Amino acid sequence: EDESEEEPKLKYERLSNGVTEILQKDAASCMTVHEKFLALGTHYGKVYLLDVQGNITQKFDVSPVKINQISLDESGEHMGVCSEDGKVQVFGLYSAEEFHETFDCPIKIVAVHPHFVRSHFKQFVTGGKKLLLYERGWMNRWKLSVLHEGEGNIRNVKWRGHLIAWANNMGVKILDMISKQRITNVPRDDISLRPDMYPCSLCWKNNLTLIIGWGNSVKICSVKERHASEMRDLPNRYVEIVFQFDTEFFISGLAPLCDQLVILSYVKEISEKTEVECCARPRLDIVQPLPESCEEISSDALTVRGFQENECRDYHLEYSEGESLFYIISPRDVVVAKERDQDDHIDWLLEKKKYEEALMAAEISQKTIKKHKILDIGLAYINHLVEKGEYDLAARKCQKILGKNTELWEFEVYKFKEIGQLKAISRYLPRRDPVLKPLIYEMVLHVFLESDYEGFATLIKEWPGDLYNNTVIVQAVVDHLKKDPQNRTLLRTLAELYTYDQRYGRALEIYLTLRHKDVFQLIHKHNLFSSIKDKIVLLMDFDSEKAVDMLLDNEDKISIDRVVEELENRPELQHVYLHKLFKRDHHKGQRYHEKQISLYAEYDRPNLLPFLRDSTHCPLEKALEICQQRNFVEETVYLLSRMGNSRSALKMIMEELQDVDKAIEFAKEQDDGELWEDLILYSIDKPPFITGLLNNIGTHVDPILLIHRIKEGMEIPNLRDSLVKILQDYNLQILLREGCKKILVADSLSLLKKMHRTQMKGVLVDEENICESCLSPILPSDASKSFNVVVFHCRHMFHKECLPVSNTVSPVQFCNICSAKHRGPGSAILEMKK
């Protein structure tokens, strides 16, 4: 099979029914095509009108000899016929209008005006040795005029619009019926060919484009308007050959197909048996014209009846413009070629087993295809894939092709079962809309359970639990676990099945046994706290951090006391729980703080000191006892200091830790002079300690007290540096005091000046102010009278006579109102006199 074979562009069928009957007794000589019917002429002088299926609708006995040509106007109401015995008839198919003429020579062609049905276009032409024009004029008389003669027999004529093209022995001419001028002459290329044996084929593509095929040459001519400046004595139109090329075989007919050409070719070949040239099957080619060549699009050899006896002149090609139908006429056969539709395209794809493309084409054209159904193509595709052994691809295509059809799904599942490929289709079975019978899913699960535990587990996890009978599957898993009780995959799957079945207790037991990560999610999701009260140790062993967080988050469901009780035999886990509880809230587990001292001492000493510092419920005596027993110096020091025994704590630092820096830090924290005295006494005979004290006590204790006590001759490390540091610290203190003093003096002076400026400002006194003593207006109503007013800086105002007599010892007066509160800026006085 040739995978690169191109799809044909046309499809063919014989025109049968009445045509078959006609050609059994007669032979076709010519045919013309109208969009409504066909007209077929025969060698016995008959003209038949046929419908598009080939049924005879009318018959005309025109002549006893061969019909040479039939012509129809565009309306299909008038027909012209000419025959070999010189007869010409033009008549109306639906009227009594008729013209008869008999010539003394064979008439090869006749063409009626395309608009013959109109009264002013009653014209037709005939061709024998001359090209004659008949026009009906006044009084219904026919006027005859000779359009052309002298170049042999007229072989073909085509009339389109106002242009007539005809071919004689010399070439092709075009006549403009408006100007009655011949506008071109296209000579034939190969004059060695007999024009009667290899006739010229003419075809109008449109009103201005003529296609000429003669021998093996094709010319496409375009009729154009001549520019006014070029006319002179020339016709107002001219013809330009836009495409010209040669074909491999002799041309029997031409027809346009969009921008391409359909060419009917007469073929001769050498017989393999006799080695003599003989007639081969004619070809129908579709070509794309190029300026000087052509590109072959498709080529089909036609098996017509009697092709071995036919000549080039025996074939004709007619076409129906509106429907792209092409009629190949031969004496014993009429074949119809038509463009392939989408149904034909799908047929070809299916024939070539290109199911994927066929399915895609059907989906795209589902509204226009008539012969095919998408489902049928899809099922054929699935069967094809199964036959090829591509089971996974076939199963995947089921999703798209079968859709929501449950019957087809179940049929395909059983088909996959028969060939042992249920696993292939399992991933693609529908799980929602539609849902198949539970038996289908159970059947698939049993297949996996027998051969693939991991695949079985995957399906259980992916499939909703309501697709199958859960009880049946649980029992099947239990049966398999009897053979392999430690199989973790089966156990995990059984737990999931129990979860679907809402038997959460059993699922939890399995998860805990397996130490499965989903155990906490299961507890939270299904609120299984009542089921884990006796499984707290197992949970803590599995993941203590998650377990503690879960227990603390759900104290209302599992109390702190219950958890502590359950962990009584596992103190290390008990400590983890109580420590996390204490970090969350220092007061919730206060009743267990005494117990926690031992737990911290045993399992977590680094957190013991922070616990002692943060806990307010810890018994200090008990804690001190435990720390002393275990010789925890730092913790003991802290407890002693917290219990008020700072001197013992300091002694322990000095004796046990021998850390002068820590001792100094401790003394600083306590800020107790006696402690400093003890520290000095203890350090006086220890040079390293003296160095530490000299370096650190300068800001807390007078260094002279320490220096006076140093024995003469004692070697003290880095004494000079320590003394220098003391002096520097002292100098720094002096500088800080002097700087502060300067800042204080400057600020005081600035504020004093500001106060003075403020007190020197005037105070507004007007009619609205009152005496704070007599409560009468401060200013007299008669401004001409003299008056004395006293205004204090506090803005209280008095008549002078309303103020008490001042003390002779201290002449300064104070505001009666403000003096009771304090003596400040408001006590100063302003006196107004007039």
VENCORVEN-V399486 format. One record per backbone hydrogen bond with DSSP energy under -0.5 kcal/mol. NH is the residue of the N-H (numbers start at 1). CO is the residue of the C=O. If there is no record, write none. Layout:
nh->NH co->CO
nh->NH co->CO
This chain:
nh->3 co->1
nh->5 co->2
nh->11 co->338
nh->13 co->336
nh->15 co->334
nh->16 co->14
nh->19 co->16
nh->19 co->54
nh->21 co->17
nh->22 co->18
nh->23 co->19
nh->24 co->20
nh->25 co->21
nh->25 co->22
nh->26 co->22
nh->28 co->331
nh->29 co->41
nh->30 co->41
nh->32 co->39
nh->34 co->37
nh->38 co->50
nh->39 co->32
nh->40 co->48
nh->41 co->30
nh->42 co->46
nh->43 co->27
nh->45 co->42
nh->47 co->60
nh->48 co->40
nh->49 co->58
nh->50 co->38
nh->50 co->48
nh->51 co->55
nh->54 co->51
nh->57 co->49
nh->58 co->49
nh->60 co->47
nh->62 co->45
nh->62 co->60
nh->63 co->45
nh->67 co->42
nh->68 co->66
nh->68 co->82
nh->69 co->82
nh->71 co->80
nh->73 co->78
nh->74 co->114
nh->76 co->73
nh->79 co->91
nh->80 co->71
nh->81 co->89
nh->82 co->69
nh->83 co->87
nh->84 co->66
nh->86 co->83
nh->88 co->101
nh->89 co->81
nh->90 co->99
nh->91 co->79
nh->92 co->97
nh->93 co->77
nh->94 co->77
nh->99 co->90
nh->101 co->88
nh->103 co->86
nh->107 co->83
nh->108 co->106
nh->108 co->127
nh->109 co->127
nh->111 co->125
nh->113 co->123
nh->116 co->113
nh->118 co->115
nh->121 co->118
nh->122 co->119
nh->123 co->121
nh->124 co->134
nh->125 co->111
nh->126 co->132
nh->127 co->109
nh->128 co->130
nh->131 co->148
nh->132 co->126
nh->132 co->130
nh->133 co->145
nh->134 co->124
nh->135 co->143
nh->136 co->122
nh->137 co->135
nh->137 co->141
nh->140 co->137
nh->141 co->138
nh->143 co->135
nh->145 co->133
nh->147 co->131
nh->147 co->145
nh->148 co->131
nh->150 co->129
nh->151 co->152
nh->154 co->128
nh->155 co->153
nh->155 co->167
nh->156 co->167
nh->158 co->165
nh->160 co->158
nh->160 co->163
nh->163 co->160
nh->164 co->175
nh->165 co->158
nh->166 co->173
nh->167 co->156
nh->168 co->171
nh->169 co->151
nh->172 co->186
nh->173 co->166
nh->174 co->184
nh->175 co->164
nh->176 co->181
nh->177 co->162
nh->177 co->175
nh->180 co->176
nh->181 co->176
nh->183 co->174
nh->183 co->181
nh->184 co->174
nh->186 co->172
nh->187 co->185
nh->188 co->170
nh->191 co->189
nh->193 co->190
nh->197 co->194
nh->198 co->194
nh->201 co->213
nh->203 co->211
nh->205 co->203
nh->205 co->209
nh->206 co->209
nh->209 co->206
nh->210 co->221
nh->211 co->203
nh->212 co->219
nh->213 co->201
nh->214 co->217
nh->216 co->214
nh->217 co->214
nh->218 co->245
nh->219 co->212
nh->220 co->243
nh->221 co->210
nh->221 co->219
nh->222 co->240
nh->223 co->208
nh->224 co->238
nh->226 co->236
nh->230 co->227
nh->231 co->227
nh->231 co->228
nh->232 co->228
nh->234 co->231
nh->238 co->224
nh->240 co->222
nh->242 co->220
nh->242 co->240
nh->243 co->220
nh->244 co->291
nh->245 co->218
nh->247 co->216
nh->250 co->266
nh->251 co->215
nh->252 co->264
nh->253 co->264
nh->255 co->262
nh->257 co->260
nh->260 co->257
nh->261 co->287
nh->262 co->255
nh->263 co->261
nh->263 co->285
nh->264 co->253
nh->265 co->263
nh->265 co->283
nh->266 co->250
nh->267 co->265
nh->269 co->278
nh->271 co->269
nh->271 co->276
nh->275 co->271
nh->278 co->269
nh->279 co->308
nh->280 co->267
nh->283 co->265
nh->284 co->300
nh->285 co->263
nh->285 co->283
nh->286 co->298
nh->287 co->261
nh->287 co->285
nh->288 co->295
nh->289 co->287
nh->290 co->293
nh->295 co->288
nh->296 co->294
nh->297 co->286
nh->298 co->286
nh->300 co->284
nh->302 co->282
nh->304 co->302
nh->307 co->304
nh->309 co->306
nh->310 co->306
nh->310 co->307
nh->313 co->197
nh->314 co->311
nh->315 co->312
nh->316 co->329
nh->318 co->327
nh->320 co->325
nh->321 co->319
nh->324 co->320
nh->325 co->320
nh->326 co->337
nh->327 co->318
nh->328 co->326
nh->328 co->335
nh->329 co->316
nh->329 co->327
nh->330 co->333
nh->332 co->305
nh->333 co->330
nh->335 co->328
nh->336 co->13
nh->337 co->326
nh->337 co->335
nh->338 co->11
nh->339 co->324
nh->340 co->9
nh->345 co->341
nh->346 co->342
nh->347 co->343
nh->348 co->344
nh->349 co->345
nh->350 co->346
nh->351 co->347
nh->352 co->348
nh->353 co->350
nh->354 co->349
nh->355 co->353
nh->358 co->354
nh->359 co->355
nh->360 co->356
nh->361 co->357
nh->362 co->358
nh->363 co->359
nh->364 co->360
nh->365 co->361
nh->366 co->363
nh->368 co->365
nh->369 co->365
nh->377 co->373
nh->378 co->374
nh->379 co->375
nh->380 co->376
nh->381 co->377
nh->382 co->378
nh->383 co->379
nh->384 co->380
nh->385 co->381
nh->386 co->382
nh->387 co->383
nh->388 co->384
nh->389 co->385
nh->389 co->386
nh->390 co->385
nh->391 co->389
nh->394 co->390
nh->395 co->391
nh->396 co->392
nh->397 co->393
nh->398 co->394
nh->399 co->395
nh->399 co->396
nh->400 co->396
nh->401 co->397
nh->402 co->398
nh->403 co->398
nh->403 co->399
nh->405 co->402
nh->406 co->404
nh->409 co->405
nh->410 co->406
nh->411 co->407
nh->412 co->408
nh->413 co->409
nh->414 co->410
nh->415 co->411
nh->416 co->412
nh->417 co->413
nh->418 co->414
nh->419 co->415
nh->420 co->417
nh->421 co->416
nh->424 co->421
nh->425 co->421
nh->426 co->422
nh->427 co->423
nh->428 co->425
nh->429 co->425
nh->429 co->426
nh->440 co->437
nh->441 co->437
nh->442 co->438
nh->443 co->439
nh->444 co->440
nh->445 co->441
nh->446 co->442
nh->447 co->443
nh->448 co->444
nh->449 co->445
nh->450 co->446
nh->451 co->447
nh->451 co->448
nh->452 co->448
nh->456 co->452
nh->457 co->453
nh->458 co->454
nh->459 co->455
nh->460 co->456
nh->461 co->457
nh->462 co->458
nh->463 co->459
nh->467 co->464
nh->468 co->465
nh->470 co->468
nh->473 co->469
nh->474 co->470
nh->475 co->471
nh->476 co->472
nh->477 co->473
nh->478 co->474
nh->479 co->475
nh->480 co->476
nh->481 co->477
nh->482 co->478
nh->483 co->479
nh->483 co->480
nh->484 co->480
nh->487 co->484
nh->488 co->486
nh->491 co->487
nh->492 co->488
nh->493 co->489
nh->494 co->490
nh->495 co->491
nh->496 co->492
nh->497 co->493
nh->498 co->494
nh->499 co->495
nh->500 co->496
nh->501 co->497
nh->502 co->499
nh->503 co->498
nh->504 co->502
nh->507 co->503
nh->508 co->504
nh->509 co->505
nh->510 co->506
nh->511 co->507
nh->512 co->508
nh->513 co->509
nh->514 co->510
nh->515 co->511
nh->516 co->511
nh->519 co->516
nh->520 co->517
nh->522 co->518
nh->523 co->519
nh->524 co->520
nh->525 co->521
nh->526 co->522
nh->527 co->523
nh->527 co->524
nh->528 co->523
nh->531 co->528
nh->532 co->528
nh->532 co->529
nh->535 co->532
nh->539 co->535
nh->540 co->536
nh->541 co->537
nh->542 co->538
nh->543 co->539
nh->547 co->543
nh->548 co->544
nh->549 co->545
nh->550 co->546
nh->551 co->547
nh->552 co->548
nh->553 co->549
nh->554 co->550
nh->555 co->552
nh->557 co->554
nh->558 co->554
nh->563 co->559
nh->564 co->560
nh->565 co->561
nh->566 co->562
nh->567 co->563
nh->568 co->565
nh->570 co->567
nh->573 co->570
nh->574 co->570
nh->575 co->571
nh->576 co->572
nh->577 co->573
nh->578 co->574
nh->579 co->575
nh->580 co->576
nh->581 co->577
nh->582 co->578
nh->583 co->579
nh->584 co->580
nh->585 co->581
nh->589 co->585
nh->590 co->587
nh->592 co->589
nh->593 co->590
nh->596 co->592
nh->597 co->593
nh->597 co->594
nh->598 co->594
nh->599 co->595
nh->600 co->596
nh->601 co->597
nh->602 co->598
nh->603 co->599
nh->604 co->599
nh->604 co->600
nh->607 co->604
nh->608 co->605
nh->609 co->605
nh->611 co->607
nh->612 co->608
nh->613 co->609
nh->614 co->610
nh->615 co->611
nh->620 co->618
nh->623 co->619
nh->624 co->620
nh->625 co->621
nh->626 co->622
nh->627 co->623
nh->628 co->624
nh->629 co->625
nh->630 co->626
nh->631 co->628
nh->632 co->627
nh->633 co->631
nh->636 co->632
nh->637 co->633
nh->638 co->634
nh->639 co->635
nh->640 co->636
nh->641 co->637
nh->642 co->638
nh->643 co->639
nh->644 co->641
nh->645 co->640
nh->646 co->644
nh->649 co->645
nh->650 co->646
nh->651 co->647
nh->652 co->648
nh->653 co->649
nh->654 co->650
nh->655 co->651
nh->656 co->652
nh->657 co->652
nh->657 co->653
nh->658 co->653
nh->659 co->653
nh->660 co->658
nh->663 co->659
nh->664 co->660
nh->665 co->661
nh->666 co->662
nh->667 co->663
nh->668 co->664
nh->669 co->665
nh->670 co->666
nh->671 co->667
nh->672 co->667
nh->676 co->672
nh->677 co->673
nh->678 co->674
nh->679 co->675
nh->680 co->676
nh->681 co->677
nh->682 co->678
nh->683 co->679
nh->684 co->680
nh->686 co->683
nh->687 co->685
nh->689 co->686
nh->690 co->686
nh->691 co->687
nh->692 co->688
nh->693 co->689
nh->694 co->690
nh->695 co->691
nh->696 co->692
nh->696 co->693
nh->697 co->693
nh->699 co->696
nh->700 co->697
nh->701 co->697
nh->705 co->702
nh->706 co->702
nh->706 co->703
nh->707 co->703
nh->708 co->704
nh->709 co->705
nh->709 co->706
nh->710 co->706
nh->710 co->707
nh->714 co->711
nh->716 co->714
nh->717 co->715
nh->719 co->716
nh->722 co->718
nh->723 co->719
nh->724 co->720
nh->725 co->721
nh->726 co->722
nh->727 co->723
nh->728 co->724
nh->729 co->725
nh->730 co->726
nh->731 co->727
nh->732 co->728
nh->733 co->729
nh->734 co->730
nh->735 co->731
nh->736 co->732
nh->737 co->733
nh->738 co->734
nh->739 co->735
nh->740 co->736
nh->741 co->737
nh->742 co->738
nh->743 co->739
nh->744 co->740
nh->745 co->741
nh->746 co->742
nh->747 co->743
nh->748 co->744
nh->749 co->745
nh->750 co->746
nh->751 co->747
nh->752 co->748
nh->753 co->749
nh->754 co->750
nh->755 co->751
nh->756 co->752
nh->757 co->753
nh->758 co->754
nh->759 co->755
nh->760 co->756
nh->761 co->757
nh->761 co->758
nh->769 co->766
nh->771 co->776
nh->772 co->797
nh->775 co->771
nh->778 co->769
nh->783 co->781
nh->785 co->782
nh->789 co->832
nh->790 co->798
nh->791 co->789
nh->791 co->830
nh->792 co->790
nh->792 co->796
nh->793 co->828
nh->794 co->826
nh->795 co->792
nh->798 co->790
nh->800 co->788
nh->802 co->799
nh->803 co->799
nh->803 co->800
nh->807 co->810
nh->811 co->809
nh->819 co->815
nh->820 co->817
nh->821 co->818
nh->822 co->818
nh->824 co->822
nh->827 co->824
nh->828 co->825
nh->830 co->791
nh->832 co->789
nh->834 co->787
